[in-house]
Structures are given as structure tokens and as C-alpha cells.
Amino acid sequence: MSFTVAIVGRPNVGKSTLFNRLVGKRLALVDDQPGVTRDRREGRARLGDLSFTVIDTAGLEQSAPESLAGRMLAQTREALAAADAIFFVIDARTGLLPDDRAFVDLVRKSGKPAIVVANKAEGAAAQAGVLEAYNLGLGDPVAMSAEHGEGLSDLYDALRALLPEETRVPEPAEETRDENAPIRIAVVGRPNAGKSTLINRLLGEERLLTGPEAGITRDAIAVDLVWNGRPFRVHDTAGLRRRSRIEGKLEKLSVSDALNAVRFAEVVILLMDAQTAYEEQDLRIADLAAREGRALVIGMNKCDRDAGGRPSAAKLREEADHWLPQIRGVPVVAISGLTGEGLDRLMQAVGAAHETWNRRVPTAALNRWFEDATSANPPPAVSGRRLRLNYITQPKTRPPSFVIFCTRADAVPEAYKRYLANGLREAFDLAGTPIRLTFREKDNPFAHKRKVR
């Protein structure tokens, strides 16, 4: 039985710091600036021998429902509805503020058991704030410091009293990844490309915060979904702008989080606005995914707003091959995250790209192709000396990686490397996936022997 705890409280009381402490790693962005967290983020927490799901939420603020802060509050309400228990976090150093007293009514109305966490309680200056927390009427507060890990044993005792008996078991050992594990997807793109709207449409619910404002998403939020019986784990990321336009520490943290999502993904969906596709930043993001060795799918979003109608598949393919020759054949799908048009084709393309990314070519077939390719177009001589390419092998997949044994590996021209890589894509249906091509010199078996006169 899974037990879920929601962490709520006004902005800048340390909710994300507590979340990171419980999950054992830095998942949520943390900064001194209030209101960093906007979407709700879930993680698997451990506290002693207790294992449970924990939800980090946006800071509670009084705002109009249609405003950004109002939509953030709606996300927090949904987290409260989904939780079995609540950590109501206050700042022990500043004591109770009017917002704390106002929002504790929200916790009471939820009807869920709650624990008051008096955070930032290190030092004598926080004692008055801890005592003041009794006035909330939610029982004994737990004084702790999420940043320094103090008071976790008291939090353990308070939570253990709320957990049902069947959840009081040690966390099972981490399972190894199997073939039925979810495909990890990172949805990336420039700000306001429609990434969160797309994921909400795939989920069939308003799980992620959306709106007309650019840059709403800050954390890389992971959500699970099943599409046509196939499991996926999708990471929504912050919009990526050019480095020269990134302002402030918070945006740098958001970009870093997005880049980490790309590095740990298996398939990257690059979402472009159909009205302004293939701008310099789009090409940089695509090149980043290729350099990281991730399978890539391009989603041409907002095609429903194109006055000229939805572009043909042939035109989309022609444009992609023109702008991204290093990953020729990358799948391009015209979609609308708002209406749901094209989502079936997009997810089919993701599955096909993942399969290609994992493809292994038989060694015999590989060397037959290699012999034909080098015979049809032999490697050029460099500085008057001939290059000899002996044979090829595929040591790994994810992405497909090939090693060519040869003489003078450092002298192989880049143009010839591209010729071989494109030939591999065409011969073995590896279109659209990055290919790793390494040239290695064979060891000389006579190098250790002295020359005899």
C-alpha cells in the first residue's frame, strides 16, 4: 500500500529543502528567492524504515484564480486531495505570519492528518517560533532543520504514528531495469513552445501548470503515463534560451535541471513552434541531444494555428534534413498540444525512435556492408600515405556505437567519417538516431621485438 504525504506552506519556508532531504537527492530547485516551486513534484521518500511518496508544492499565496499564483494554488489543492497526510511547514525563525494562520484552515478543511513542521529551528532564536506553532491547533510541532538534517528522528516518530500498519516495512531493494520499464522521455524546447500543455494533453488532466506567460516551468517535473498499453516516464522541462539571455541564478538552475533531464532521457522530444521553427536555439537543442547520444523526435507544435494549413510530411522531412544533416532522417510530427491532434503519431514515433536507438546490427552483415562501402569509395590517401580500414564491429547500443579498426586512426578525414555514418543509417535503418563512430589502430604484434640486423 502506497502512502502519500504533501508538503505545504507559504513561500520560502523550506518545503523544497525538506523534499530533497526526504528523497535523498537534489530533485527540487532551492533558492533564497520566494516562489521557486510552481508545479507539484513527486518523489519516493525514505525516513528510517518508512517508505512513502512525498509531494512538493508551490507556496500558498492569496491570489485571483486566473492569475499565475492562483493557478499554482489550484495545483497545491490537488496535491492535498491526493495526499494521505500533510506536512504543514512554517519558518520557526520568523514565527507565525498571517498567511500561516489563513492557510492552516485549508489544511483543516482537507480532513487529512497533519504534522506541523517548524523548519529552520537551528539555534536559540527559533525557540519562540516553535512554541508559537502550538497556536495553529494541529498538535505538537516538530522542530527541525531540513537544510542540516536536524530533527529527522522527531519527524519519523510523528509520521510513524500516522502510517497504517501495512506500510511500516523497510523499503525493498531497488529493482533492476527490465525490458518492460518505462521509456524515459524529456520534452525540451524554447520557452512557451507548449511543452506542459502537450504533457497535460497526453495525461488527460491539468497535471502541470500552464498559461500564456513564458517560463512558467522551472523544475524538471517527471510524470508517468501509459499510452496504448506502453509505459512512459515523461519529464517536463524549463524553456531553454540562449546562454546570453539567461538571467539570474534561478534561471541557471532551471536550465541545469533541464539539461540533466536530457542527459538521463532515452528519447528527447524537441518541441518547436510551427510559426517560428528551426531558429538558432532549436538547432542548438537538437545538436545537444545528438551529442549526448539521445534518440530524438521533433514535435512541430501549434500546427492548428498555421494559416497555411498543416504542413505535409514530405515538407517536414525535407526541412529537418536541411537544418539537421548530422541526424538525417529524424522523425518530425505535426501536432497540436491544445487540441490533441497528432499525438498518436508522436508517441508512435517515440516508440520507433527508442527501438532504433537500441538496435544491434549482426557482425556478419555489418562487415559485408563495410567491405562494399570501402570498395565503392576507398578512403583517400593522406600526405601520400594510404589508409587501410580493416573491419568494423558494434560494441554497444543506446545509441548505436561502432568501432572501425584501421591504420592511422587520427588521419581519417571528417568527410569520410560522415560518409560511413550516413551509409550505416541508410543500410541498417538507423535514420534519425545519433551514431557513435570510433576509429582504433590495431596493435602491432612485432612492436615489442628489437630489429635484428
N, C-alpha and C positions, 0 to 999 in steps of 0.2 A: 504494500500500500504506500503510495507516494504522499508525502506531507509537504505543504507549501506555506512559506512564510513571506509576507510582503513587508518591505521596509519603507515606511512613510515618515513624513515630517516636513517642516518648512525648509526653504533653500539653505544650503551651506551649513547644515548641522553634522555632516559626515556620513550620510547614507551610503554613498558610493564607496567610501573608505571601508565602512563596515561590510558592505557586499564583497569587496575584494578580499578582505580578511577572511570571510567565511568560505569563499570558494578557493582560497589558497593561491590566487594569482591575480595580476592586474588585468581585469577584463573591462571594468568601467573606468571612464576618464575621470580624473580627480584634479581639481584646480581650486585656488582660493576664490575665484570668481563665482558668485552665486548663479544657480540655474544652469549648470553644465549639463546635467542629465535631462533629457526631454522624453525619449521613449522609455518604455519599461523593458528591462533586460533580465533574463532568467539565467540562473546558473545552478550547478549541483554543489551544495554546501556540505561541509563536514565540521562537526563540532564534537570532539571527543569520539564516542562510539555512535553518535547520532548522524544520520544522513537524511537530507531533506532538500527540497527545491526552494531557492530563495529568489525573490523578485526585487530588483532595484527600481525605484520610481522617481518621477520628477518631483521637485519641491512643491509643496502645496502653497498656492497663491490665490487670493480672491481676484477674479477677473471675469469679464464678459465671456459667455460660452463660445462666441465666434472668434475671439482673439486667440493668439498662439498660446498664451498662458492658460486660457480656458480649455483649449483642446488638450493641453498637457494634463490638466486636472481630470479631464474625462478619461485619459489613459490610466491615471492613478486610481480612479474609481473602479475601472475594470480589473485592475490588479487586486484591489480589496475584495471584489466579488469572487475572484478566483482563489483567494488565499484561504487557508485553514486557520492561520494565526497571523498576528501583526506585531512587528517591532515599531513602536512609535518613538522616533528618535528626537531628542532635544539637545540643545547646546548647554551643558552644565556651567560653562564659564559665563554665559550671558544671562542664564536663568530663563524663566518663562516669559515669553512675549505674548502680546495679544493674539498673534496668529496661532501660536501653540494652543491657546485656550479655545480659539474658534474652531480649529480643525480637529481637536480631540472629540468634538461632537460627531464628526464624520466617522471616526473610528468606533464610537459607541453605537451609532446607528447601523453599522455593518453587522453587529451582533457577533463578531468574531472575538475570541480571546486575544487580549493584547498585553504586551510587555513594554513598559516604558524604559527606554534605553537612554540614560543620561550620559551622553558621549562627551568627549574632551574633559574627562573628570580627573586627569592627572594634576596633582598639585593641590595645595590648600585652598586656592582661590575658587575652586569649583565646588567646595563642600556646600556652600549656601544654595547653589543651583540644584544640587542633588536633593537636598531637603525640600526645596520648593516644589520639586516634581511630585511630591505626595499630594499636592493640591489638585492634580489632574483627576484623582479618583479612580485610577486604574491599577491600584495595588502598589506593592513595593517597587521602586525604581531600581534598575541595575546600573550601578556606576561603573563606567569602563572607558577605556581609550582605544578606539578602533585603530588608530594610527600606530600605537605602540604595543597593541595586543594585551593590554591590561584589562582584567575583569572578565575574561572569557569564561573562566570557571563559574562565576556567578550567573552569566548568561546561560551557560549549559544547564545549571540547576533549574533556572526559571523555565527554560524551554522544555526540559525533560518532563516537567510536571504537566505540560500541555499535550505532549505527544501520546497518541494511543499506544497501547502495549505492543501491537504487532510491528510498530516502526522502531522499537527500541532494540535494534540489532546492528551489529557492525556493518560498515559499508563493504559490499562484496568487492573482490579483487577486480581490477579494471579488465574489461574484456578486450581481446584482440580483435582487430578489424577483420571482417569477413566479406565475402562477395556480396552479401545482402545488406551491407552497411550503406547508409545514405550517401548519395553523391554530394560532395561539398561544393557549393556554388557561391561565388562572390559577385554581386551586382554592383558594377562601378560605372562612373561616368562623370561628366561635368555637373556643377550644381544645377538643380531644377530640371534635370533630364527626365524625371518621373520614376526614379528607382523605387521609392517607398510605395508609390501608387501601384506600380507593377506588382510588387510583392503582396500588397493587400488584395489585389485582384486575384492572384494565384491562390491566396489563402481563403478568399471568400469572406473576409471580415476586415474591419478597420483596425488591424493589429498595430500598424506603425503610423506615427504622426505624419500627416501630410498637410499641404497648404500652398498658397501662391508664393509664400516667402521662399527665397533661395537660401540654402544652407540650413534647413531645419534639422536634418540628421547630423549628429555629432559622433556618437558611438557606432561601432560596427555591431549591429544587432543581429543575432542568429535566431532563426525560426525554423521549425520543422514542418514539412508538408509532404503529402502523398499525392502524386499525380499519376492517374491511370495505374494505380497499384504499385508504383515505384516510389521509394522514399528519397527525399532530398533534404538537405540542411542548407538553407539559404541565408547568406549574410548581406544585410543592407548596410551600405557604407556611406560616409560623408562624401559630398561632391569634391572632386579633385580639380583645383585651379592651378594655374602656372605658379611656379615657385616664387616668382617676383611679386605675385599678388597675394600670397599668403600673409595674413596679418595676425600677429599676436601668438602667444604661447598656446592658447586653446585650439586655434585652427591647426597649428602644427601638430598637436596631439591627435586631433581628429584625422588629419591626413596620414599620420603614422599608423593609426589604427586601421585605416582603410588599406594601406599598403601591406600590413600584416595579414589582413583578410585575403588579399590576392596571393600572397606567398603560401598560405596554408590551404588555398582552394584547390580543387581539381579542375573545375571548369569556371571560367570567368565570362560573365555576360557583360559586354560593354554596351551600355545603353546610350544611344545618340538621339538628339532631337532631329527629326527628319527635315526641319526647316533650316537647320544650321549644321548639317552633318560634315564630318571629316575636317573639322577645324584642327588647328595645330595640337591643341591639348588632347583631342580624341586620338590622334595618331600617336602621341606620346604614351597615352594609357595603353593602347593596343601593343605598342612596342615593349612596354614594361611587362605586360602579360606574357609576351613571346619570350623575352629574355629570362623571365622566371620559369619558363617551361610549362606554362599552364595551357590547357585547351581553351580555345577562345570561340565565342559565339557573339555576333553583333546583332543587337536588337534595335531596329530603326523605329523609334517610338514616335507617337503623336502623328501617325500617318493619316488618322481620321481628320486632321486639321489641314492637310495638304490640299490646296485649292486645285492642283493639277490631278488629283486622284492618287490612289495608291500606286507606287512605282512597281514595274514588273520585276519578276525575279531575275530576269536576264540583265536588266539595268543595274539592279542592286549588286549582282555578281561582278559586272564589269567595273563599277565604281570601286568596289572593295579591292579587286585585284590591282587596280591602278594605284590606289593610295597605299596599299599594304602588300607590296610584292614579296616581302620576307615571309609572309604566311599565306601564300597564294591558295585560294580555294576556301578561305574561312567562311563558315556559314553566315548568311545575312538574312534576317527575317523581318518583314514589315509587321509592326504590331501597334496596338493601342492599349496602354495600361488602363486607360479610363474606361473604355468600352469592353475590353477583353478580347478584341479582335486579334487573331494570330497567335494566341497563347499556346494552343495545341502544337502549332508548327514550331514555336520557340522551344518548348520542352522536348519535342522530338529531336530537334537539332542539338540540344544539350546532351541527350542520351547518346546520339550518334557521335558527337564530338568526344564524349567520355570513352566510348568504345574504341574510337580511333586512337586516342591518347594511350590506351592500354594495349594496342595491337603489337604482336610479336610476329616477325617475318621468319619463315623457315630458312635456316642457314644455306641449304642447297639452292633454293630459289633465289636467295639474296646474291649468292656468288655467280649464278648463271646470269642474272641481270648485270652484275658488276663487270663481268667479262665482256658482255655485249656493249655496255656503256663505254668502257675504256677502249674497246676496239673501234667503235664508231667515232669516238672523239678522244684520241690519246692525250694524256697530259702534256703540256708544252715543255720544251727544254728551257731551263733557267740557267743563265750565264754559260750557255753552251754545254750544259750537262743535262743528261736525260733523267727524268723522274720515273721511277718504277713503282707502280702500285700493285701489290701482291694479292691481297684478299681482304674481304670485309666480313665483319661479324656484328651481331646486335647483343650487347651485354645486358641491356635493361630496357624497360618501357617507362612510361609516365614521366616525361614524354619519350617517344621512340629515340633511342640513342645508338649510334653506330660507331664502330672503330675500324679504321682502314689502316692496315699495316703497309708500310712503304719505305722507300729510301728518302732521306732529306725531307722530313715531315714539315719543317719550318719554311720550306721553299715552295710549297703548293700554292698557286695563286688563288686569290679570293674568288675570281670569276669561275675557276674550275670547281671550287667548293660549292658554289651556287648551282653550277650545272649538275653536280652529283645529287645535291639535296633536292632540286626540282625533279630530277629523274626518279628518285626514290618516292616522292609524293605521287607522281603520275603512275608509276609501275605498281605500287602496292596500296593505292587508295588511301594515302595519308594526307589528303588535302586539308588545309586549314589548321593543322597541328604543328607546333614547333618541332624541329628535328635537330638533334644534337649530333654533330659530325666531328669526330676526333681523329687526327692523323698521328700514327705512332710508328716509330722506326723499329725494325726488327733487330734483336741483339745479334751482334757479330760473334759467331761461335769461336772464331780464331783470334779475337781481340786480346785474349789473355796470354797468347803464345808469343814468345820472342821470335823476331825474324832471324832465320838461320841463313848464314852466308854460304 
